[in-house]
Amino acid sequence: MTHTVNNAKPIFSVCGKGGVGKTAVSALMARAFLELGPRPVLLIDADPAGGLVSAVGEKADKTLAGARDQLISTARGAGDAEKTRLAQNLDYLVMEALVEGPGYSLLAMGRMEAKGCFCPANTLLREAIDLLAEPFAMVLIDAEAGLEQIARQVTRRVTRVIALSDGSSRSVQTIDLITQMVDPSIMGVIGNRVDRVDDLDLPPDVEFLGIIPEDDQVRVFDRQGRSLWDLPSDNPALTAAMAVAEKLINP
């Protein structure tokens, strides 16, 4: 399954295998985009396990999952007319879940609690992206680990798929699979916690975007639950993320 995107708005999706460091890299890239512009930026924490919200020092009292669960709960026992009204209120519930910050908004996927399938999670996420993206200058998505959201075309409007690799065989296999699911021309690979591009074993025709080095300060911040946006401007990992963001903004 291959899909291409002609949408001019920059919509970036950071993906890769579990444990490759997507959330930390997404947080660093988000800060870089906010500093380099243009604004406003929409940040989407699309991993149900969460992480980006805290990694950028925010709290999400409401989530996309909460909106879905609220709809399911209210829809039980409702008549057809009421269900139609509820569906029309989805836009409002999604907008209400946005966390607003200076130059950005943040939407968290959250965990699904209600049973049943009033609106499948990834379908709702895809529709939320379509609904919310328009007024923003760019969008950055911290995607769910693995391939599920790509397979369900949550990334259908994404202009660049940013795959992370730590050089392990699993991350190489994941990237190979992603190239079979999206147009390789919109893909780019970031090496995370590796020393050389030769460690990545990149597929042909996939752009190498740069390397985010192993960084003790990032590890300490992460362990202490501190926002990665509070890293000093000369932090090596942040500096590397800035260089990647510059390449993405001005290809």
C-alpha positions in Angstrom: 0.0 0.0 0.0 1.6 3.2 -1.2 0.2 6.7 -0.8 1.5 10.0 -1.8 0.7 13.5 -0.4 0.4 16.7 -2.4 -0.6 18.9 0.5 1.6 21.9 0.8 1.2 22.4 4.5 4.2 20.9 6.4 2.8 18.0 8.4 5.5 15.8 10.0 5.0 12.4 11.6 7.8 11.0 13.8 7.6 7.2 13.8 9.6 4.1 14.5 9.8 1.0 16.6 9.1 1.1 20.3 11.9 2.4 22.5 13.7 4.2 19.6 13.3 7.6 21.4 10.4 9.1 19.4 9.0 11.1 22.2 12.3 12.8 23.2 13.1 13.5 19.5 9.6 14.8 18.9 9.9 17.2 21.9 13.3 18.4 20.7 12.0 18.9 17.2 8.9 20.8 18.5 11.1 23.2 20.3 13.3 23.7 17.2 10.2 24.4 15.1 8.9 26.9 17.6 12.2 28.7 17.6 12.8 28.6 13.8 9.2 29.2 12.7 6.7 29.6 11.1 4.1 29.6 13.8 1.6 28.5 15.1 2.5 24.8 15.4 0.1 22.1 16.2 1.6 19.3 18.3 -0.2 15.9 18.4 0.7 13.3 21.0 -0.7 10.4 18.9 0.7 7.6 21.1 -2.0 6.3 23.5 0.8 5.7 26.0 1.4 9.4 26.0 4.8 11.0 26.8 5.0 14.1 24.5 2.7 16.1 26.8 5.0 15.7 29.8 8.2 15.9 27.7 7.2 19.5 26.7 6.1 20.4 30.2 2.4 20.4 29.7 -0.6 18.7 31.2 -3.6 17.5 29.2 -6.8 17.5 31.3 -8.8 16.5 28.3 -7.8 14.1 25.5 -9.1 12.8 22.2 -9.8 9.5 24.0 -11.9 11.3 26.5 -13.9 13.0 23.8 -14.6 9.5 22.3 -15.5 8.0 25.6 -17.8 10.9 26.3 -19.6 10.4 23.0 -19.9 6.6 23.6 -21.3 7.1 27.1 -23.8 9.7 26.0 -24.8 7.7 22.8 -25.8 4.6 24.7 -29.6 4.5 24.7 -29.9 7.6 22.6 -32.1 7.8 19.6 -31.0 8.3 16.0 -31.6 12.1 16.2 -29.5 12.4 19.4 -26.7 10.3 17.9 -26.6 12.6 14.9 -26.4 15.6 17.1 -23.6 14.0 19.1 -21.6 13.3 16.0 -22.0 16.9 15.0 -20.6 18.0 18.4 -17.4 16.0 17.8 -15.6 19.1 16.3 -16.4 21.0 19.5 -15.1 18.2 21.8 -11.9 17.9 19.8 -11.3 21.6 20.0 -12.0 21.6 23.7 -9.3 19.0 24.2 -6.6 21.3 22.8 -4.0 22.7 25.2 -3.0 26.2 24.2 0.5 27.6 24.6 2.6 30.5 23.2 2.8 29.8 19.5 1.5 26.3 19.6 -1.5 24.0 20.5 -1.2 20.5 21.8 -3.6 17.6 21.4 -3.2 14.3 23.3 -4.6 11.0 22.1 -4.9 9.6 25.6 -6.1 6.1 26.5 -9.4 4.6 25.6 -11.5 3.5 28.5 -15.0 2.9 27.2 -15.7 -0.4 25.4 -17.4 -0.6 22.0 -16.7 1.2 18.8 -18.6 4.4 18.4 -15.7 5.8 16.5 -12.5 3.8 16.2 -9.5 5.5 17.8 -7.3 5.9 14.7 -10.2 7.0 12.6 -11.0 9.7 15.1 -7.4 10.7 15.2 -7.3 11.0 11.4 -10.4 13.1 11.4 -9.0 15.3 14.2 -5.9 16.0 12.1 -8.1 16.9 9.1 -10.2 19.2 11.4 -7.4 20.9 13.3 -4.6 21.3 10.8 -6.0 24.1 8.7 -5.2 27.2 10.8 -1.7 26.0 11.8 1.5 26.8 9.9 2.8 23.3 10.5 1.9 20.1 12.4 4.2 17.7 14.3 2.8 14.3 15.2 4.5 12.0 17.8 3.1 8.8 16.3 2.3 5.5 18.0 5.1 3.0 18.0 5.1 0.5 15.2 3.0 0.7 12.0 -0.6 0.7 13.1 -1.3 4.4 12.4 0.5 4.2 9.1 -1.5 1.1 8.1 -4.8 2.8 8.9 -3.7 5.9 7.0 -3.7 8.2 10.0 -0.8 9.7 8.1 -2.7 10.3 4.9 -2.1 14.1 5.0 1.5 13.9 6.3 4.0 15.6 4.0 7.1 14.1 5.6 7.4 10.8 7.5 10.3 11.1 9.9 11.5 7.6 10.8 13.9 7.1 13.7 16.6 4.4 13.8 18.9 3.4 16.6 20.8 1.1 14.2 19.3 -2.0 15.7 17.9 -4.8 13.4 14.4 -4.1 14.6 14.5 -0.4 13.8 16.0 -1.3 10.3 13.2 -3.7 9.7 10.6 -1.2 10.8 11.9 1.4 8.4 12.0 -1.1 5.6 8.3 -1.8 6.2 7.4 1.9 6.4 9.0 2.3 2.9 6.5 -0.3 1.6 3.6 1.7 3.0 4.4 5.3 2.1 6.1 6.9 -0.8 9.8 6.8 0.0 10.1 10.3 -1.5 8.3 11.8 1.6 10.5 9.7 4.0 13.5 10.9 6.0 15.5 9.0 8.6 17.0 10.4 11.8 19.6 8.4 13.6 19.0 8.5 17.3 21.7 7.7 19.8 24.1 6.4 17.1 27.5 7.7 16.1 27.6 7.4 12.3 25.2 7.2 9.3 26.9 3.9 8.4 25.3 2.4 11.5 21.8 2.9 10.1 21.7 0.6 7.0 19.3 3.0 5.2 17.1 1.8 2.4 17.8 3.2 -1.1 16.1 6.5 -2.0 15.4 7.5 1.6 16.8 10.8 2.8 19.2 10.9 5.7 18.2 13.9 7.9 20.8 13.8 10.6 21.9 12.3 13.9 20.7 13.1 17.4 23.6 12.1 19.6 23.4 10.2 22.9 23.1 12.8 25.6 23.4 12.5 29.3 21.5 15.7 30.0 18.5 14.5 28.0 18.6 11.2 29.9 18.6 13.0 33.3 15.8 15.3 32.3 13.8 12.4 31.1 14.4 10.4 34.2 13.4 13.3 36.4 10.3 14.1 34.4 11.6 17.6 33.4 10.5 19.3 30.2 13.0 18.9 27.4 12.1 22.4 26.4 14.1 23.5 29.4 17.4 22.2 28.1 20.0 24.9 27.6 20.3 26.2 24.0 23.8 24.7 23.6 22.7 21.1 24.5 24.2 18.8 21.8 21.0 16.9 21.2 18.9 20.1 20.9 21.6 21.6 18.6 21.3 18.5 16.4 17.5 18.7 16.3 17.8 22.3 15.3 19.9 21.3 12.3 17.3 18.7 11.3 14.4 21.1 11.7 16.2 23.7 9.5 16.7 21.1 6.8 13.0 20.2 7.0 11.7 23.8 7.0 14.1 24.9 4.2 14.7 21.7 2.1 
